[in-house]
Amino acid sequence: MDTKWKNNKSIIKEFLKNNYKLFIAVVLMVIGCIFFYALLMYHSYYVTTDAWLLTVCGNVAWLLGEALLWSGIIRYKLKDFLPEDETCYEQWKQRKKQHIQRLQIISLVEWIIACAYLFLLTYERRYGGYYSVSNYASGYAMIITVLNQYIACRWAISHEMQRKMDDCMQYMANVSKERIDQALEIEREGLKKAMEIERQSMEKVSRSDQLRIDLITNVSHDLKTPLTSMVGYMELMRKEELNDTVRDYLDVITDKAAKLKEMIESLFSLAKASSGNVEFHMETLELNRLVEQIYGDMEDKIADSGLEIVTSLTELDTRLGSDNMYLYRICQNLLENALKYSAKGTRIFVKTFYCSGIMGDRLCLEVTNTAGYPMDFQKEDIIERFARADRSRTTEGNGLGLAIVSTYANALGGAFDIDIDCDQFKAKVTFPITEKEETETCEEDGLSK
């Protein structure tokens, strides 16, 4: 028996702990009912002030209790209400509307009863011969109580529904944040995997490029020694007494061997520059003077080509810091490329000038010629190793000239670009100039003005 009583006591305590607001609401409503009972049953015994005092006390207790009761009912009915989709707000509005409609119906019934009570008091006074001011006070008190009850309960409904909406919004925000975090985590994992794959791919490409460069370097180096010996023996054979036919054959072999040696040396230099394993000997050079020197060195080739070279060299100072051998090779290859692939009877335009860009002022060398073959290729293709614009290969060349220009220019901190317009082929290489060179150029430009 004692154990059963202890269990019941624990159950009651747990119930009161979880529903203490409901218990308070019931107590307040009971107190309010007591005040209203005294007002209604003994209305003829109270004066107006006493009647209104009972009304105020009853309203305070009753309205607080009913507001707490409505809040508890709504909270209980909406305890499992959670947003599942985009119709959450519509469902919330529908439920709020239902609670307000119930309140309106209850308030309307109570208001009708209060009006009937006031009518009864009026009828009793007029036809019953019994007169008391408190009769009217109690009747008016009931009507005012109904109005106050509607206002208080309407506030309780709106407050609880808004609180539930805030909870739903917080729940949706947490769900959205969780989903976003999950999506971001998945995105981060995917990005990490993609970056790892890209890194591995770049490493493979880098290793492949390095192996290719090493192979070209080693093969070029291994070919140079026997080829040099062959050329040496050919020179010794020239000193022997040979008939004309053999001497002609020897001339052809010597010429081809010289071209092969030149190609191997170019390939070796290109591979070395591409690997970055090259040491530059930087010095101050005059680009205009270098172009004129190349004209002198290639005078025979220019004369044999039958082409006219139109030169336009800037009057500004063209000094720049560079490696003499590599810069010479760049300029020489540009001019040789124009001589090899220009149409007969056309002109080659060589121009030096300053140009402005994102990287500041740069010194430019531009060589323009009219091609003697169809220009049906992309400019990215023509600077590849062994790529030749003349696909018929009727002209001399090994396809390394512009590749060397591009590689050397990049290695020296410059840039190489090609512009193709119909049959016109324009190759331009730009070089950075130091701050000192820029200052000297500006000073000379100011003096010339």
C-alpha positions in Angstrom: 0.0 0.0 0.0 2.8 2.4 0.9 4.6 1.6 -2.4 1.4 2.2 -4.4 0.9 5.6 -2.6 4.6 6.5 -3.3 4.1 5.7 -7.0 1.0 7.7 -7.2 2.7 10.6 -5.4 5.5 10.5 -7.9 3.1 10.5 -10.8 1.3 13.5 -9.4 4.5 15.4 -8.9 5.7 14.6 -12.4 2.3 15.7 -13.8 2.3 18.9 -11.9 5.9 19.6 -12.9 5.1 19.1 -16.6 1.7 20.9 -16.5 2.1 23.5 -13.8 0.8 26.2 -16.1 -2.3 24.2 -16.7 -2.7 23.8 -12.9 -2.3 27.5 -12.4 -4.8 28.3 -15.2 -7.4 26.0 -13.5 -6.8 27.6 -10.1 -7.2 31.1 -11.5 -10.3 30.3 -13.5 -11.8 28.7 -10.3 -11.1 31.9 -8.4 -12.6 34.0 -11.2 -15.7 31.8 -11.2 -16.1 32.4 -7.4 -16.0 36.2 -8.0 -18.5 35.9 -10.8 -20.7 33.6 -8.8 -20.8 36.1 -6.0 -21.6 38.9 -8.4 -24.4 37.1 -10.2 -26.0 35.3 -7.2 -25.9 38.3 -4.9 -26.2 41.2 -7.4 -29.1 42.7 -5.5 -27.0 43.1 -2.3 -24.1 45.0 -3.8 -23.9 48.6 -4.7 -22.3 49.7 -8.0 -18.7 50.1 -6.6 -18.8 46.7 -5.0 -20.1 45.1 -8.1 -17.4 46.6 -10.3 -14.7 45.6 -7.7 -15.9 42.0 -7.9 -15.9 42.4 -11.7 -12.3 43.6 -11.8 -11.1 40.8 -9.5 -13.0 38.2 -11.4 -11.7 39.5 -14.7 -8.1 39.5 -13.6 -8.2 35.9 -12.3 -10.5 34.5 -15.1 -8.7 36.2 -18.0 -5.2 35.2 -16.8 -6.4 31.6 -16.3 -8.2 31.4 -19.7 -5.2 32.9 -21.5 -2.9 30.3 -19.9 -5.4 27.6 -20.8 -5.6 28.6 -24.4 -1.8 28.8 -24.6 -1.5 25.3 -23.1 -4.1 23.8 -25.5 -2.4 25.4 -28.6 1.0 24.3 -27.4 -0.2 20.8 -26.9 -1.8 20.6 -30.3 1.2 22.0 -32.1 3.8 20.1 -30.2 4.4 17.7 -33.2 4.0 20.4 -35.9 7.2 20.7 -37.9 7.8 22.1 -41.3 8.1 19.4 -43.9 7.9 21.3 -47.2 7.1 24.8 -48.6 3.4 24.5 -47.5 4.4 25.0 -43.9 3.4 28.6 -43.7 0.0 27.8 -45.3 -0.6 25.1 -42.7 0.4 27.4 -39.9 -2.1 30.1 -41.2 -4.8 27.5 -41.5 -4.4 26.3 -37.9 -4.3 29.8 -36.5 -7.5 30.6 -38.4 -9.1 27.5 -36.9 -8.2 28.5 -33.4 -9.5 32.1 -33.9 -12.7 30.8 -35.4 -13.3 28.6 -32.3 -12.6 31.6 -30.1 -15.0 33.7 -32.0 -17.8 31.1 -31.8 -17.3 30.7 -28.0 -17.1 34.5 -27.5 -20.3 35.0 -29.6 -22.2 32.4 -27.5 -20.9 34.0 -24.3 -21.8 37.5 -25.6 -25.4 36.3 -26.4 -25.7 34.9 -22.9 -24.4 38.1 -21.4 -26.8 40.2 -23.4 -29.7 37.9 -22.4 -28.7 38.3 -18.8 -28.7 42.1 -19.1 -32.1 41.9 -20.8 -33.4 39.8 -17.9 -32.2 42.4 -15.4 -33.9 45.2 -17.4 -37.1 43.2 -17.7 -37.1 42.4 -14.0 -36.7 46.0 -13.1 -39.4 47.3 -15.4 -42.0 44.7 -14.8 -41.0 43.1 -11.5 -41.1 46.3 -9.5 -37.7 45.5 -8.1 -35.1 48.2 -8.5 -31.4 48.0 -7.8 -28.5 49.8 -9.5 -26.2 46.8 -9.1 -28.4 44.9 -11.4 -27.3 47.0 -14.3 -23.6 46.9 -13.1 -23.5 43.1 -13.1 -25.1 43.0 -16.5 -22.7 45.4 -18.0 -19.8 43.6 -16.2 -20.7 40.4 -18.0 -20.6 42.0 -21.4 -17.3 43.7 -20.6 -15.9 40.4 -19.3 -16.8 38.7 -22.6 -15.0 41.4 -24.6 -12.0 41.3 -22.3 -11.9 37.5 -22.6 -11.9 37.7 -26.4 -9.1 40.2 -26.4 -7.0 38.2 -23.9 -7.5 34.9 -25.6 -6.9 36.4 -29.1 -3.6 37.7 -27.8 -2.8 34.3 -26.3 -3.5 32.6 -29.6 -1.5 35.0 -31.6 1.4 34.9 -29.1 1.5 31.1 -29.1 1.2 30.8 -32.9 3.9 33.4 -33.4 6.1 31.5 -31.0 5.5 28.3 -32.9 6.2 30.0 -36.2 9.5 31.3 -34.7 10.3 27.7 -33.6 9.5 26.5 -37.1 11.7 29.2 -38.7 14.5 28.3 -36.4 14.1 24.6 -37.1 14.1 25.4 -40.9 17.2 27.6 -40.5 19.0 24.8 -38.6 17.9 22.2 -41.2 19.0 24.6 -44.0 22.3 25.2 -42.3 22.9 21.5 -41.7 22.1 20.8 -45.4 24.3 23.7 -46.5 27.1 22.4 -44.3 26.7 18.9 -45.7 26.7 20.2 -49.2 29.8 22.4 -48.5 31.5 19.4 -46.9 30.7 17.3 -50.0 31.9 20.1 -52.2 35.1 20.5 -50.2 35.7 16.7 -50.4 35.0 16.8 -54.1 37.3 19.8 -54.5 40.1 18.1 -52.5 39.8 15.0 -54.7 39.8 17.1 -57.8 42.8 19.1 -56.7 44.6 15.9 -55.7 43.8 14.4 -59.1 44.9 17.6 -60.8 48.1 17.6 -58.8 48.8 14.0 -59.7 48.0 14.8 -63.3 50.3 17.8 -63.3 53.1 15.7 -61.7 52.7 13.1 -64.4 52.7 15.7 -67.1 55.7 17.4 -65.5 57.6 14.1 -65.2 56.6 13.2 -68.8 57.9 16.6 -70.0 61.1 16.3 -68.0 61.6 12.8 -69.4 61.0 14.0 -72.9 63.4 16.9 -72.4 66.0 14.7 -70.9 65.6 12.2 -73.8 66.0 15.0 -76.4 69.0 16.4 -74.5 70.7 13.1 -74.2 70.0 12.0 -77.7 71.1 15.4 -79.1 74.3 15.2 -77.1 74.9 11.6 -78.2 74.4 12.5 -81.8 76.7 15.5 -81.8 79.9 13.5 -81.2 79.6 11.0 -84.1 78.2 13.7 -86.4 81.1 16.0 -85.6 83.5 13.1 -86.5 81.6 12.6 -89.8 81.9 16.2 -90.7 85.6 16.1 -89.9 86.2 13.1 -92.1 84.2 14.8 -94.9 86.5 17.7 -94.7 89.5 15.4 -95.0 87.9 13.7 -98.0 87.6 17.1 -99.7 91.4 17.3 -99.6 91.7 14.1 -101.5 91.7 13.8 -105.3 88.2 12.8 -106.2 86.3 12.7 -109.5 83.5 15.2 -110.1 80.7 12.8 -109.4 82.1 11.7 -106.0 82.8 15.4 -105.2 79.2 16.3 -106.0 78.0 13.5 -103.7 80.4 14.7 -101.0 79.1 18.2 -101.3 75.5 17.0 -100.9 76.4 14.9 -97.9 78.4 17.7 -96.3 75.5 20.1 -96.8 73.0 17.7 -95.3 75.3 16.9 -92.4 75.7 20.6 -91.6 71.9 21.0 -91.6 71.5 18.0 -89.4 74.2 19.3 -87.0 72.4 22.7 -86.9 69.1 21.0 -86.2 70.6 18.9 -83.4 72.2 21.9 -81.8 69.0 23.8 -82.0 67.1 20.9 -80.5 69.7 20.6 -77.7 69.5 24.4 -76.9 65.7 24.3 -77.0 65.5 21.3 -74.6 67.9 23.0 -72.3 66.0 26.3 -72.3 62.7 24.4 -71.8 64.0 22.6 -68.7 65.0 25.9 -67.1 68.5 24.5 -66.6 70.2 27.4 -68.4 72.5 30.1 -67.2 72.1 33.6 -68.7 74.9 36.1 -69.0 72.9 39.3 -68.7 74.3 42.5 -70.1 73.1 45.8 -71.6 72.4 45.4 -75.3 71.1 47.8 -78.0 68.3 46.1 -79.9 68.6 48.4 -83.0 72.3 47.7 -83.3 71.7 43.9 -82.9 69.2 44.0 -85.7 71.7 45.8 -87.9 74.4 43.3 -87.0 72.1 40.4 -88.0 71.5 42.2 -91.4 75.2 42.2 -91.9 75.7 38.5 -90.9 72.8 37.4 -93.1 73.6 39.7 -96.1 74.2 36.8 -98.4 71.0 35.0 -97.5 69.0 38.2 -97.9 70.5 38.8 -101.3 69.9 35.2 -102.4 66.2 35.4 -101.3 65.4 38.2 -103.7 63.2 39.8 -101.1 63.2 43.5 -100.0 63.5 44.2 -96.3 61.8 47.4 -95.1 63.2 48.5 -91.8 61.6 50.9 -89.3 63.7 51.3 -86.1 62.6 53.5 -83.3 64.7 56.6 -82.6 64.3 56.1 -78.9 66.9 54.3 -76.8 66.5 50.5 -77.3 68.9 49.4 -74.6 67.8 46.5 -72.5 69.3 43.9 -70.2 69.4 40.5 -71.8 71.7 37.6 -72.8 73.5 38.4 -76.1 73.6 34.9 -77.5 69.9 34.1 -76.8 68.6 37.5 -77.9 70.7 37.3 -81.1 69.2 33.8 -81.8 65.6 35.2 -81.3 66.1 38.0 -83.8 67.9 35.8 -86.2 65.2 33.1 -86.2 62.5 35.7 -86.8 64.3 37.0 -89.8 65.2 33.6 -91.2 61.6 32.4 -90.8 60.4 35.4 -92.8 63.0 34.7 -95.5 62.1 31.0 -95.8 58.3 31.3 -96.0 57.7 34.6 -97.8 56.1 34.7 -101.2 58.4 35.6 -104.1 58.6 39.3 -104.9 57.2 40.5 -101.6 58.6 42.6 -98.9 59.5 41.9 -95.3 58.9 44.6 -92.7 61.1 44.8 -89.6 60.1 47.2 -86.9 61.2 48.1 -83.4 59.0 50.3 -81.1 57.8 50.7 -77.5 54.4 49.5 -76.5 52.4 49.8 -73.3 50.5 47.0 -71.6 49.4 45.6 -68.3 53.0 44.9 -67.4 54.1 48.4 -68.3 56.2 49.7 -71.2 57.9 47.0 -73.2 60.4 47.1 -76.1 59.0 45.3 -79.1 60.5 43.7 -82.3 58.0 42.9 -85.0 58.6 41.1 -88.3 55.8 41.0 -90.9 55.8 39.1 -94.2 53.4 37.8 -96.8 53.3 34.0 -96.8 53.8 32.0 -99.9 51.5 29.2 -98.8 48.0 28.8 -97.4 47.7 30.1 -93.8 45.3 27.3 -92.7 46.5 26.8 -89.2 46.1 28.2 -85.7 48.8 30.4 -84.2 49.1 28.0 -81.2 50.1 25.2 -83.6 52.9 27.0 -85.4 55.1 27.4 -82.3 55.0 23.7 -81.5 58.3 21.9 -82.0 58.8 20.6 -85.5 55.6 22.4 -86.7 55.8 23.9 -90.1 53.3 26.2 -91.7 54.4 25.0 -95.2 52.7 21.5 -95.0 54.1 20.6 -98.4 57.6 21.0 -97.0 58.9 22.5 -100.2 60.9 25.1 -98.2 63.9 24.6 -96.1 63.4 24.5 -92.3 63.1 22.0 -89.4 60.1 23.5 -87.6 62.2 24.6 -84.6 62.7 28.3 -85.4 59.5 29.8 -83.8 59.5 27.3 -81.0 63.0 28.5 -80.1 61.9 32.1 -80.3 58.9 31.4 -78.0 61.0 29.4 -75.5 63.9 31.8 -75.4 61.6 34.9 -75.1 59.8 33.4 -72.2 63.0 32.4 -70.5 64.3 35.9 -70.8 61.1 37.3 -69.2 59.7 38.4 -72.6 56.7 37.3 -74.6 56.1 36.0 -78.1 52.9 36.4 -80.1 51.7 35.8 -83.7 49.0 37.6 -85.6 47.7 36.0 -88.8 45.6 38.1 -91.2 44.8 36.4 -94.4 48.2 35.8 -96.0 50.0 38.3 -93.8 52.1 36.7 -91.0 53.2 39.0 -88.2 55.5 37.8 -85.4 56.1 40.0 -82.4 58.4 39.5 -79.5 58.3 41.9 -76.5 61.0 42.5 -73.8 60.7 44.1 -70.4 62.8 47.1 -69.7 64.2 48.0 -66.3 63.3 51.1 -64.3 66.6 52.7 -65.2 66.1 52.0 -68.9 62.6 53.5 -68.7 64.0 56.7 -67.0 66.8 57.1 -69.6 64.3 56.6 -72.4 61.9 59.2 -71.0 64.8 61.7 -70.5 66.0 61.2 -74.1 62.4 61.6 -75.3 62.0 64.8 -73.4 65.3 66.2 -74.8 64.3 65.3 -78.3 61.1 67.3 -77.8 
